[in-house]
Amino acid sequence: MILNIAAASFHASVGAISALRAYAINGRSARIPAGIITLSLVGTGIDIYKAFGIIRITVPSPVGCALLWANSSAVLQAFRTARRLNFKLPTTTLILRDGTIYFR
């Protein structure tokens, strides 16, 4: 939450500085700086929404462990079957089995 508020203030200050620079460069015409400040306020508004509007829910971790154990037992079973049939099965084929990659 604090990081989103800091990002919102950063976007607002960068937008204000950019709008002032555009105002000075364009001969004190307010059309382009108004567009710049409007676009920078979009990012500021998104950061404020993320800081106060999103609800965080904690999820228990044993679900991932159970899935990893089930997948690793299937890989081990495929390895044992290949060894029993004298079939050369590369490790990458085991890891990439079923289109999934397992990371540690």
N, C-alpha and C positions, 0 to 999 in steps of 0.2 A: 504494500500500500504506500509506503514512504517513497519507494522508487518511482511509482507512478505519479505521485504528486511532484516529485523532483523533475520528472520528465515533462510534466505539464507546464511547470514554471519555466523550464528550459525552452520548450517550444514557443511559449508566449513571449519570452524575452528575445529569442532569435527572430521571431516574426516582427516584433516591434522595431528592432534594430534594422532589419532588412527593409521594412516599410519606410523608416526614416531615411535610409540611404537612397531608396528609390525616389522618395519625395524630393530630396536634394538634387539628385541627378536629373530628374525629369522636369526641371524648371518649375518646381512647386505645383505640379499637377497632382491632384489627389486620386485620379482614377486607378493607376497602377498600384500605388501603395495600399489602396483600399482592397484590391484583389489579393495582394500579398498578405495583408493582415487577416483577411477572411480565410485564406487557405491555411495559414498557420494556426488559426483558432480551431480548425477542424481537428488537427492533431492534438491540440490542447484539450478539446472536448472529449476525444477518444481516451486520452490518458486519465482524465477525471472520471469518466465512466468506468474504466477498468479499476480505478482505485476504490470506488464506492459502490459500483453496481454489480460486480461479479461475486457470487457466493462460492466459497471454497468448501469442498467436501473431502474429508479424508477417507481413503479406501484401504481396507485391510490388506496386508501384503501376502498372506499365505496362498492366495489365488495364483499368483505368478509362480511361486515355488512348486505348486502341484502340477501346473502345466509343464514346467521345465522338467520335472521328474518323469512325467508321462512321456514326453518327447524323447528324453535321453534314454529311457528304457526301450523305446521303439528303435532307436538308432543302434543300441547295443544288440538287440535281437537281430537286426539286419546284418550287423557285422558278424555275429556268430553263425548265421545261416550261410553267409558268403564263405566264411572260413571252412565250414563243414563240407561245402560243395566244391572246394578248391577253386573258387572264383575270386579273381583279383578285383577287389573293390576299393577304389581310392578313398581317402578320408574326405576329400571335398565332395564326393558323391554322397557320402553318408551325411555330411553336414547340410548340403543343399537339398536333401531329400524332401519331397513334397513342396518344393518351392519356398522353404523356410530357412532362414539363416539363424543360427544360435550364437549369441555372444555371451561371454563371461564377464 
